[in-house]
Amino acid sequence: MERKLTTIFASDVVGFSKMMGEDEVKTLKILNERRSVIDKIIDENGGIIFGSAGDSVIAEFSSPIKASEAAIAIQSKMRTMNQDQPDSDQMTFRVGINIGDVMISDNNLFGDAVNIAARLEAEAKPSGICVSQTLFDMINRKIMASFEDAGELELKNIDFPVKAFHVLENKGTPRFTQDSETIETVVKEAEPGSLAVMFFKNLSNDEEQEYFCEGFSEDLLSMLSRYNKLVVISSHASFAYREKSKTYKEIGKELGVRYIIHGSVRKLGPRMRINANLVSTDNEKSIWSNNFDLKVDEVFDVQDKIAEEIVATIVGRVEADSLNSIKTKRPENMDSYDLVLQGLEYAKKGNVIKENTRKAVELFEKAIETEPSYARAHAWRACSLSNLADWEEDPDPKMFESAIESAKKALELDPSEPEVHRIIGALKLWFERDHDMAKYHFEKARELCPSDVFIISRYAIMLIYFCEFDKALSELERAKRLDPFSHDLLFAPEAICQFWMGDYEKSLQTFKKVKVKKNYLFYIALAHKKNGEDELAAEKLKEAHAMTGMDNDSFIGSQPFNNEEKLSELKGILDSI
């Protein structure tokens, strides 16, 4: 019998028997309407339906990512179709997805992989999606979604427990998420001081030291990013090549850089060896390299040395000497530094699983206990607390108050830390609506770290709420240069700028590039309305209400414009849809 590895998608209707008992004719009519939408989405994502009985649908996908994206699209569409419908006419679905080996017989699929998908569907929440650990491992950080750990599930007629996750709407701030594999921005000619810092390889026997290597690489990149005469590509872009077998010349062409820094870290107990190389992408020749044998607590000295040598090689010795004036304060306790690096490892995945964010907060708090004067630990505690609040349906205001206090403490300890200013700026804008202080801190963050894409993107969003749309677009173009992959972080504010500048068609085209549209559906509706597409505007506004749980007034209240006229304009357009 033929076998194959495939992804199984299973869905059915919540309370279908009860609905049929109350009104068979109406229930079947609603089911047929919903099935036409579901079948279309499955087909568009490359799925093939091989089982359909009553209210159930069983389909297979060659790609676990496509299966997951289809499930998310289906549940989103079902929520919209339920909007404004009486309870008796609403139809809610559950979805389960698994990947595994199946047997093929008479154009049908059999085996535990199919059975597990069906059982996971039964474990899914109404309007929810439940996936196996196997599938989660394949889609984690590859789709724009978050997850809740469902634990080890005892499934009916399955002889072993199955680790599973509930798929959630995208949560938290995607500070580090790699959500695109396509180069969106082509650089025709690389600037003289353009460079990329690659992920320093972990040569230690301990795989858990990956976080240290990534932290070292990030810190080096961050240090170089603060130097105005260099164009430093974001870690989001350069680290994307971690698993790719491309030459430095190829990477240089794709990222538009003249130099690449790469290296390795070998950590053995209290000592370590760091190798660093600066390579020209033009001819792939090494133009500077060095090996450093050191104690762990000497790592900051080595970071400084590498940065100085790189700057000296690229732009000159005199310029390298000026690096001392832009250094942030370093921790005195290596345990505190190590705890922050561990915390950042969890923070990077904080928009994937809630517990990651909670764990990040705990680690930053331990770092503060170890060294109360470590500004970076206070700053990232503030950031992670804010992200943790994003996970809550009704966040406790004390979480934001505590975040603000941590940010203020970080600023007091080290006013030269750009992340501190970025975090305070965000808190001042979104939660306190203190526009003057928000602008000051965002501008300071931008000044201190001119090559940080996330900081630039947040600065651009601030400019939007100050109605400086041309300047915001200019900043976003620079961000695209520093991260040629681009993604929602850049596309969404670009589309909003285009809307306010009156280019509604272009705005809609840019919104099409945004993967997670939930937070921007109101603006998409607004753009359709201003573009003379009334039916589409009404459809998207209905979807916005269903997906966000906000009415028009709630949305307007969420927009921190410093200009009341813009808020009135928003209200007028929305009320006319």
ABEGO torsion letter per residue (X at the ends): XBBBBBBBBBBBBBGAAAAAAABAAAAAAAAAAAAAAAAAAAAAAGBBBABBBEABBBBBBABAAAAAAAAAAAAAAAAAAABGBBAAABBBBBBBBBBEBBBBBGGBBBEAAAAAAAAAAAABBBGBBBBBAAAAAAABGABBBBBBBAEBBBBBGBABBBBBBBBBBBBEBBAABBABABBABBBABBBAABBBBBBBBBABABAAAAAAAAAAAAAAAAAAAABAABBBBBAAAAAAAAABBBBAAAAAAAAGBABBBBEBBBBBEABBBBBBBBBBAAAGBBABBBBBBBBAAAAAAAAAAAAAAAAAAAAEAAAAAAAAAABBBBBABAAAAAAAAAAAAAAAAAAABAAAAAAAAAAAAAAAAABAABAAAAAAAAAAAAAAAAABABBBAAAAAAAAAAAAAAAAABAABAAAAAAAAAAAAAAAGBAAAAAAAAAAAAAABAABAAAAAAAAAAAAAAGBAAAAAAAAAAAAAABAAEEAAAAAAAAAAAAAAGBAAAAAAAAAABABAAAAAAAAAAAAAAAGBAAAAAAAAAAAAAAAGBBAAAAAAABBBABAAAAAAAAAAAAAX
